Amino acid sequence: MPANKNTHKSHPSKENKKSSSYIMENQVGHLLRLANQRHTSIFASKIPENLTTTQFAALTKLHDVKSCSQNELGRLAAMDAPTIKGVVERLFAKGLIKITLDPNDKRRRSISLSGDGRVLVDKAFPIGAQISKETLRPISAREQADFLRMLRLIAGR
């Protein structure tokens, strides 16, 4: 039996627009997720050594502070304890960081860049800048500055 045009339902998104003020495509979380997916794709295509964004963040902070505990590194890179633990394990396995026991407190481990880690970070910094530039390319320089300022506000930074 052929479908009756009068009983055919309209497209779900059109129905939602009529019956609800909540439109997913206009929501901040959805748009941030899409922007993050785009950025992550650009990042993965350009960053050396198959680093993840969290690994790169940890290496960047270690470059800044030279040496710190795993917990401090997690705080500096805005990662919770389980996440930074996994990041540190993977960076150590790649030979990009070294871990030493604190001579005053054997429970505390001090994390720093290895020689290979320093070389990689020095190589990756300009690439990271290119990644940011490409991510922000669709908007003007003024919009980029405004966007980054607003993101810092949203992030509480």
C-alpha positions as CSV (number, residue, x, y, z in Angstrom):
1,M,0.0,0.0,0.0
2,P,1.5,3.4,-1.0
3,A,2.4,5.8,1.8
4,N,-0.1,8.5,2.3
5,K,1.5,12.0,2.0
6,N,-0.9,13.3,4.7
7,T,0.2,10.7,7.3
8,H,3.9,11.0,6.6
9,K,5.7,12.6,9.6
10,S,7.9,15.6,9.0
11,H,11.6,15.4,9.6
12,P,12.3,15.0,13.3
13,S,14.5,18.1,13.5
14,K,11.7,20.2,12.0
15,E,9.3,18.8,14.5
16,N,11.7,19.6,17.3
17,K,12.1,23.2,16.1
18,K,8.3,23.6,16.3
19,S,7.8,21.9,19.6
20,S,10.9,22.8,21.6
21,S,13.3,25.6,22.1
22,Y,16.1,23.1,22.7
23,I,17.9,22.6,19.4
24,M,20.9,20.4,19.8
25,E,22.8,22.0,16.9
26,N,22.7,25.4,18.7
27,Q,23.9,24.1,22.1
28,V,27.3,25.0,23.5
29,G,28.3,21.5,24.4
30,H,27.5,20.1,20.9
31,L,29.4,22.9,19.2
32,L,32.4,22.6,21.6
33,R,32.4,18.8,20.9
34,L,32.4,19.4,17.1
35,A,35.1,22.1,17.4
36,N,37.2,19.7,19.6
37,Q,36.8,16.9,17.1
38,R,38.0,19.2,14.3
39,H,41.0,20.4,16.4
40,T,41.9,16.8,17.5
41,S,41.8,15.6,13.9
42,I,44.2,18.5,12.9
43,F,46.4,17.8,15.9
44,A,46.6,14.0,15.2
45,S,47.5,14.7,11.5
46,K,50.4,17.0,12.4
47,I,51.9,16.2,15.8
48,P,55.0,14.0,15.9
49,E,55.3,10.6,17.6
50,N,51.5,10.0,17.7
51,L,51.2,12.0,20.8
52,T,47.7,12.6,22.2
53,T,46.6,16.0,23.3
54,T,46.9,15.0,26.9
55,Q,50.5,13.6,26.4
56,F,51.5,16.9,24.7
57,A,50.0,18.9,27.5
58,A,52.0,16.9,30.1
59,L,55.2,17.3,28.1
60,T,54.6,21.0,27.7
61,K,54.1,21.5,31.4
62,L,57.2,19.4,32.2
63,H,59.1,21.6,29.8
64,D,57.9,24.6,31.8
65,V,58.5,23.4,35.3
66,K,61.5,21.0,34.6
67,S,60.5,18.5,37.3
68,C,57.4,17.8,39.5
69,S,55.4,15.1,41.1
70,Q,52.8,13.1,39.1
71,N,50.0,14.8,41.2
72,E,51.4,18.2,40.5
73,L,51.7,17.5,36.8
74,G,48.1,16.4,36.7
75,R,47.0,19.7,38.4
76,L,49.2,21.8,36.0
77,A,47.9,20.0,32.9
78,A,44.3,20.0,34.2
79,M,44.0,16.1,34.4
80,D,42.5,14.0,37.1
81,A,44.7,11.4,38.9
82,P,43.7,8.3,36.8
83,T,44.2,10.3,33.6
84,I,47.7,11.6,34.5
85,K,48.7,8.2,35.7
86,G,48.0,6.7,32.3
87,V,49.6,9.6,30.5
88,V,52.8,9.3,32.6
89,E,52.9,5.5,32.1
90,R,52.7,5.9,28.3
91,L,55.2,8.8,28.1
92,F,57.6,6.7,30.2
93,A,57.1,3.7,27.9
94,K,57.9,5.9,24.9
95,G,61.1,7.1,26.7
96,L,60.0,10.7,26.7
97,I,60.1,11.2,30.5
98,K,62.2,10.0,33.3
99,I,61.0,9.1,36.8
100,T,63.2,9.3,39.9
101,L,62.4,8.6,43.5
102,D,62.6,11.6,45.9
103,P,65.5,10.8,48.2
104,N,63.6,12.4,51.1
105,D,60.3,10.6,50.5
106,K,60.5,7.2,48.7
107,R,56.7,7.4,48.0
108,R,57.1,10.6,45.9
109,R,58.3,10.3,42.3
110,S,59.8,13.2,40.5
111,I,59.0,13.4,36.8
112,S,61.0,15.2,34.2
113,L,61.6,15.2,30.5
114,S,64.2,12.8,29.2
115,G,66.7,13.9,26.5
116,D,64.5,12.5,23.8
117,G,61.5,14.2,25.4
118,R,63.2,17.6,25.4
119,V,64.1,17.1,21.7
120,L,60.6,16.2,20.9
121,V,59.0,19.1,22.7
122,D,61.4,21.5,21.0
123,K,60.4,20.0,17.7
124,A,56.7,19.9,18.6
125,F,56.2,23.5,19.9
126,P,56.2,25.2,16.5
127,I,54.0,22.4,15.1
128,G,51.6,23.0,18.1
129,A,51.4,26.7,17.1
130,Q,50.6,25.7,13.5
131,I,47.9,23.3,14.8
132,S,46.3,26.2,16.7
133,K,46.5,28.5,13.7
134,E,44.9,25.9,11.5
135,T,42.1,25.2,14.0
136,L,41.3,28.9,14.3
137,R,41.7,29.6,10.5
138,P,37.9,29.9,9.8
139,I,37.7,33.1,12.0
140,S,39.4,36.5,11.8
141,A,42.4,37.5,14.0
142,R,40.1,39.7,16.1
143,E,37.5,36.9,16.4
144,Q,40.3,34.5,17.4
145,A,41.4,36.8,20.2
146,D,37.8,37.2,21.4
147,F,37.1,33.5,21.1
148,L,40.2,32.6,23.1
149,R,39.3,35.2,25.8
150,M,35.8,33.8,26.0
151,L,37.0,30.2,26.2
152,R,39.3,31.2,29.1
153,L,36.3,32.7,30.8
154,I,34.2,29.6,30.3
155,A,37.1,27.4,31.5
156,G,37.5,29.5,34.5
157,R,41.1,30.4,33.5
